[in-house]
Amino acid sequence: MPSEPLLAGKVAVVTGAGKGIGRAIAEALAAEGAEVAILDRDRDGAAAAAAAIEAGGGRALAVGCDVSEPAQVTAAVERTVADCGGIDVLVNNAGITNTSTLEELTLELWSETIAVDLTGVYLMTQAALPELERRRGKIVNVASQLALRGAPKMSHYCAAKAGVLGFTRACAVELIGRGVHVNAIAPGPTETENLFGVPAETLDAIREELPIKRFATVEEIAPAVVLLASGNGDYFVGATLNVSGGHVM
Ligand SMILES: NC(=O)c1ccc[n+]([C@@H]2O[C@H](COP(=O)([O-])OP(=O)(O)OC[C@H]3O[C@@H](n4cnc5c(N)ncnc54)[C@H](O)[C@@H]3O)[C@@H](O)[C@H]2O)c1
């Protein structure tokens, strides 16, 4: 007898799901029966991702939203609740990656990175919390291996992603008694447009330093999120799952 999909009847919000890792996460959650709200500041990307899920027989809603803008976050959560009836899963995936030496790092780039990669996680969590508490939901934050180890020219990104892990643990302790699970994943280098523009020799050096000797596909990252978002993840509280080919152990 076929088993019940892990997320049948659930509503999941995935930020930054217009492409890359977020889109793969949205597709994986939809494949497990969730209705998925695709939030992205790229409205066309969100619409295309939602259309692809619907074409495959799933249910999806595209919502334009910049996670660093409080009013847009509130509106996106309200729209999702109005259209889908509630929120059971929040995946904070939206993020930007840029490189800069410390000397060249501008306050503008620092602030933009913190605003999207860290403040966006706080804003989305706070806005969705009443619904997540009402439905005893799950939050999965997409951090990075660079929350756990340093990398040159990435001080702003490492700081933001380490902040995401601190926020994850604090929320996990604060919210578990109210029925809300909060966890994180820390992907290693993954084949997305984020890696476009990185010099080939740099990519070769990173690949060589990975025990697994290759980058992840987006499809290899998504299952960890499905686990933490589903009932199979009920004993994870404040955990960080390393999906990194051994980058950090
Ligand atoms: N690709 C990697 O190697 C890698 C490794 C570790 C962690 N990550 C993290 O995974 C997440 C996804 O990365 P990716 O490689 O898929 O990136 P990507 O650039 O391919 O996709 C990011 C998506 O987020 C959206 N986005 C960006 N800023 C936004 C904002 N302010 N509001 C709403 N949407 C916004 C973009 O429009 C895009 O659709 C990020 O948090 C990134 O830091 C990526």
The ligand as a Tripos MOL2 file, in Angstrom:
@<TRIPOS>MOLECULE
LIG
   44    48     1     0     0
SMALL
NO_CHARGES

@<TRIPOS>ATOM
      1 N1         24.7130   27.9060   -3.4720 N.am      1 LIG1
      2 C1         25.5210   27.6350   -2.4630 C.2       1 LIG1
      3 O1         26.6460   27.1780   -2.6490 O.2       1 LIG1
      4 C2         25.0400   27.8400   -1.0340 C.ar      1 LIG1
      5 C3         25.7640   27.2320   -0.0040 C.ar      1 LIG1
      6 C4         25.3360   27.4090    1.3150 C.ar      1 LIG1
      7 C5         24.2110   28.1620    1.5900 C.ar      1 LIG1
      8 N2         23.5320   28.7430    0.5700 N.ar      1 LIG1
      9 C6         22.3490   29.5220    0.9460 C.3       1 LIG1
     10 O2         21.2120   28.9460    0.3340 O.3       1 LIG1
     11 C7         20.2470   29.9550    0.0620 C.3       1 LIG1
     12 C8         19.8630   29.8980   -1.4070 C.3       1 LIG1
     13 O3         21.0220   30.1010   -2.1780 O.3       1 LIG1
     14 P1         21.0690   29.8240   -3.7540 P.3       1 LIG1
     15 O4         22.4450   29.3790   -4.0820 O.co2     1 LIG1
     16 O5         19.9310   28.9810   -4.1760 O.co2     1 LIG1
     17 O6         20.8770   31.3360   -4.2740 O.3       1 LIG1
     18 P2         20.2940   31.8860   -5.6680 P.3       1 LIG1
     19 O7         20.9210   33.2190   -5.8370 O.co2     1 LIG1
     20 O8         20.4000   30.8620   -6.7510 O.co2     1 LIG1
     21 O9         18.7350   32.0940   -5.3280 O.3       1 LIG1
     22 C9         18.3480   32.9730   -4.2980 C.3       1 LIG1
     23 C10        16.9000   33.3700   -4.4740 C.3       1 LIG1
     24 O10        16.5670   34.2530   -3.3980 O.3       1 LIG1
     25 C11        15.9380   35.4000   -3.9200 C.3       1 LIG1
     26 N3         16.2090   36.5550   -3.0610 N.ar      1 LIG1
     27 C12        17.3750   37.2130   -2.8850 C.ar      1 LIG1
     28 N4         17.2020   38.2300   -2.0330 N.ar      1 LIG1
     29 C13        15.9090   38.2230   -1.6610 C.ar      1 LIG1
     30 C14        15.1140   39.0310   -0.8030 C.ar      1 LIG1
     31 N5         15.6350   40.0960   -0.1860 N.pl3     1 LIG1
     32 N6         13.8200   38.7110   -0.6290 N.ar      1 LIG1
     33 C15        13.2720   37.6590   -1.2700 C.ar      1 LIG1
     34 N7         13.9560   36.8710   -2.1190 N.ar      1 LIG1
     35 C16        15.2630   37.1540   -2.3050 C.ar      1 LIG1
     36 C17        16.5240   35.5960   -5.3120 C.3       1 LIG1
     37 O11        15.6680   36.3820   -6.1280 O.3       1 LIG1
     38 C18        16.6430   34.1470   -5.7840 C.3       1 LIG1
     39 O12        15.4490   33.6950   -6.4010 O.3       1 LIG1
     40 C19        20.8930   31.2830    0.4700 C.3       1 LIG1
     41 O13        20.4790   31.6170    1.7900 O.3       1 LIG1
     42 C20        22.3820   30.9540    0.4520 C.3       1 LIG1
     43 O14        23.1100   31.7780    1.3290 O.3       1 LIG1
     44 C21        23.9110   28.5910   -0.7440 C.ar      1 LIG1
@<TRIPOS>BOND
     1     1     2 1
     2     2     3 2
     3     2     4 1
     4     4     5 ar
     5     4    44 ar
     6     5     6 ar
     7     6     7 ar
     8     7     8 ar
     9     8     9 1
    10     8    44 ar
    11     9    10 1
    12     9    42 1
    13    10    11 1
    14    11    12 1
    15    11    40 1
    16    12    13 1
    17    13    14 1
    18    14    15 2
    19    14    16 1
    20    14    17 1
    21    17    18 1
    22    18    19 2
    23    18    20 1
    24    18    21 1
    25    21    22 1
    26    22    23 1
    27    23    24 1
    28    23    38 1
    29    24    25 1
    30    25    26 1
    31    25    36 1
    32    26    27 ar
    33    26    35 ar
    34    27    28 ar
    35    28    29 ar
    36    29    30 ar
    37    29    35 ar
    38    30    31 1
    39    30    32 ar
    40    32    33 ar
    41    33    34 ar
    42    34    35 ar
    43    36    37 1
    44    36    38 1
    45    38    39 1
    46    40    41 1
    47    40    42 1
    48    42    43 1
@<TRIPOS>SUBSTRUCTURE
     1 LIG1         1 GROUP 0 **** ****
